[in-house]
Amino acid sequence: MKEKTFDLKKFEVQSDVVLDITLKYALVGEINNEKDNCILLLTSYSATHEDALDLIPDRELFDTSEYCFIIVNMIGNSASSSPSNAEEPFDGPRFPTVTIFDNVRAQHRLVTQELGITRLRLVMGYSMGALQTFEWGCQHSDMIDSILPICGAARVSRHNWLFLESAKAALQADQNFEGGDYKAVPEVGMDAFAKVYAAWAFSQDFFREELYKNLGMDSVEEVILFMKNYFGRREPNDLIAMIETWQSANIAYNHEYKGDFEAALRNINCKAIVMPGSTDLYFRVEDSENEVKHMPDAELRIIDSKLGHVVGSGMDPVGKHLIGLSMKDLLVT
């Protein structure tokens, strides 16, 4: 894996702020001479390119060695430009809201200008990576063979937005948060954040049937600790910045579509396999069904699992196997 960076000077985001942006990305495999073997893999909430490696199929299922995975870190995830590494006047809580649309615009410049790629074999991602995948399909179907959004949506639902708002409020309620200018990690807020998140990341069945024991956790308390440790890798301001990016997700939120969601879906002309999780509490199967109905060349493949949202992350062997099969179908056929 080769880690690299790409700088964008005076990049204007949808909130009308202009700032310098750095994208950190990784290449897994080699770009061939024709530059026609590339898979764009996009990161999820709080994840980096290292976490996204979990989505690359096991070689026994599907040998992807002939392809090059370009894994791009989302803005705000601590690796690319984020509140935690931005210079004044955009440091900490002063970092502007960066939308999914903004992320894809920056990624497109990386792919086309920096890497010189004119066509992608596949664009894929889990969760927030799926939000970006839908955006790529809407903006750039003309240069993509296929997309694979996993446990995500083309726009955030009102219910999902509210969950995110509650997690954000739990973190910000810590008196030590100080509006984002905290002097030390707001531990009480981070603990509350992890508890809110744990209840939504996994399904009711996951807790009822104690399926967390299959993941090496013996109790609900250990599930909370797992989530706290996972999110503890990130600065609180970065967690909030990514939530605000997530909350803004809508492929029709731009000057071209002006809110016409169905028109935006119809513009995803490339082949697509949309993979919701059957017990995902964030992105419901019914929303995916509606999206696929308006996409010209899309197939719905539901991941049947009791794990909830995390089934698409690569940590579940069953989910990872099904994702690998979909990748194989899109790339080989």
N, C-alpha and C positions, 0 to 999 in steps of 0.2 A: 504494500500500500504506500503510495506517494502522497504526502500532504502538501498542499500548495495554497496560495492566497491570490486573490484578484481584487484590485483596488478600482473603485469607481469614484471619480472626483465630481463634486457638485451634482450629486444625484438628488433629483426632486421626487419626493414621495407624495402620495395623494392628499396628505394634510397640508400641502403647499410649503413644506419645509425643505430647504436645500442643505445637504450635508455630504461629507465624504463617507463612503461605505467600503468596508472590506468584507469580502466573502472568503471564508475558509472552506476548502473542498479537498476531497481525496480521490485519487484514481486507483481503482483495484483492477488490475489487468493493463493491457497496452492498447492504445488507440492505433488501429491499423493504418496503413498508408492511404487507403481510400476514405478513412474516417467514417465508415458506415457500420461500425460494430458497437455503438455506444448505447448504454442504458443509463438513463438519468434516475438516480435514487434520491429521494428527498426526505429530510428528517422530520421526526414527530416532536411533540411537545416535550421540552426539556432534554431531548436526545441530541447526540452529536453523530458525526460520521462513524465513530467507533460503535455506537449502539446500533446504527443502521446495518452494520455487517450481518446482524442476526437474520436479515431478510434474504440474504443470498442463499440459494438452495444448496442442500447437501449434494456433493458431486455424484453420489450414488443414484440420486433421483434425476438430476439434470446437470450435465457438465457445462458450466458457463465460462470455461476458460478461454473460449474464442471471443468473448465479449469484454468490453471495458466498462466497468461501473464508474460513473461520475457521481460521487456522493457530495451534495452541497448542503452545508450547514445553513439553516434558516437564520435570518437576521433576528437577533435577540436571544440566541441560545447559548451565549457566552463564548462561542468559538468565532463566529462571524461578529460583525459590529453589534454591540449590545450596550445597554445602560452601564454595565460593569466595566467596560473597557473603552467607552467613548470619552473623548476629550471635551472640555468646556467649549461651548455652552450647552452641550447635549449629554452631559454625564448624569448618571443616576436617574432620578425621576423626571429630569428634563429631556430625556430621550423621546423623540416624537413617535407617535403611533405609525407603525409600518404595516401596511396591509398585505394580504396574500397576493394581491395584484402587484404591489411594489416588489415583493420577493421574486415573483416570476419575471418581471421586467429586468431585474438585476441578473437573475440566473440566465436569461436569454442572452444578455450581453456577454456573460462568461462563456456560454456554450458557443456562440457564433463569432464573437470578436477575439476572445482570448484563445479558444481551442480550435477555431476555424471549422466547426462542425455545422453542416447544413441540413442534416437529417438524423433523427434519433430513432433507434429501433423500438425503444420502449421508454415510457416515463411512468414511474411507480412511486408509491409511498404509502405509509400507514398513518392513520389519524390526521394530524396536521400535515403530514406528508401527502395524504390523500387530498386534502383541501388544495394543496399546491398542484397536485396532479390534475385535478379537474380544471384548475385555472390554466395550466399548460394546454390541456386539450381544447379549451375555449379560445385562448389567444393564438395558439400556434399549431392547430391541427394540420396545417399544410406542410409541416416539417416533421411530423411524428407518424410512425407506423401504427402504434397502439399505446393505450394507457391502461394502467392497473391501479385504480384507487382502492385501498383496503381499509375498511372500518372508518370511513370518512363521508364527506358530503360536498356537494357543489355550493352549498350555503349553510351557514349555521342556523339551526332551528331556534325558535324562541325559548324552548325548554332548555336546550343545550347552553344558550347564552346565559340563562338564569343560573344554571349550575356553575358556570365559570364566574359569574358575578359573585356568587356566594363564597367560592373558594378564595377569590381575590379579597373580598371583604373580611374574611377570617384572618388573612395575613395582615391586612392593613389595620385591623382593630388593635393589634398589639401596640401599647403606648410607646414602646421602644422603636417602632417603625419610623416615627417622626416624619411622616409624609414622604418617606423614601430616602431621607437624609440620615439614616440610622448610623450610629457610631459602632455598633456591634450587631451581630445577627439577632433579629427579633425571634428568640427561641419559642416563646409562647405562641406567636403568630404562625411560625413554621409548623408547630405541633398541631394547631387547629387546622391549618391548610392540609396537612397530611391526612387528618381524620376525615375531613370533608371529601377529599379526593379518593380515599380508599373505598368509601361507601359507593362511589360511582364507577370507579375503574373496573370493579368486579361485579358479577351479577348476584342477585338474591340467591340463586341456586348454589353459587360458589360458596357462600357462607352457610346456607342451610345444610348442605351436604359435606361441609368441612373439606372442600376440595383444595383449600390452601395447603393441606397436608401433603398433597401430591407435588407441591412446589417447595417443600422443605420447611414450611412454616407450621407451627403447632397450635397457634391460637390467633384470634382476631387481633390481639395486641401486637403479635409479631407481624401481621399484615400491615398494621399502622406503622410499625418501626421500619419495615421494608420500604414503604412509601416515603417516610421521612428521610431515610438515608438516600433514596433515589433523588428526591428533589433537593436534598441538602447539598448536592454537588453544584447547585446553581445559586447565584445571588438572588435574593428576594426581588429586587427590581427587574431582573431578567425574567423571572417567573411571571411577573405582572405584565411586562412588555409582550411576552408571548401570548398571554391570555388575551390582551387587547387586539393582537393580530388575529387570533382565533375568532374572537367575537365579531370582527369586521368581515369575516369570510362570506363572500357572495360573488359568484362569477359574473353577475349582472351589474355589480357595483362599479360602473365606469361610464365614461362619456359615450361609448359605442352602444351599449345596451340600455342605459338609462333605467335600470331596474326591471327590464323585461326578462325574467328568469327563463321562461320557456324558450325564448328566442336564443338566449345564450346557450342553453342545452342543445338546441338544434344545430348550433354551429360547431359542436364537437363531432367532426366528420370522421375522425380516425376510428379504427376498431377499438373497442373497450370491453373489458371485463370488470364489472363492479362487484366488489366482495364485502358486503356487510356481515357482521356477526349476528347470529340469531338472538343472542341475549345482550347485545351492546346497549347500554343505557344512554350513551351519547348520541350515536347515529343509528337511527332505527331502520329496520328493514323496509318499512312502509315508505320512508323518504327515498331510499335507494330505488324502490320499485317505481316511484313517480319520476325520478330522474331518468332511469333507463327508458321509460316509456317515451320520452321526448328526444332521446339521443338516436341518431340515424343508424348506428352500427354497434349497438351495445348489448351485452349479455349480463344477466344477473346470476351470480353464483354465491349462495349464502353459505357462510362457514357455520356449521351446526356445532355449537359448543356451549357449555355452561360457564365458561370463564369470564364472559362479559367482554368489555372493550379490548382487553389485553390479548385476546385470541389472535389478533392480527399483527402483534408486535414481533413475532419470531420466537418468543419464549415458550410458546405452546407447540409441541411437536406435531400435533394434528393440524393445527392452523398453518404452520410453516410448510407442511407437506402439501396441503391444498393450494397454498399460494404458489409454491414451486411448480405444481402441475399447471396452474393458470399461466405462469410465466412461460413454461415450455410450449403450451398451446399457442400463445401469442407470438413467440419467437420462431418456432419451428414450422408452423403451418402457415 
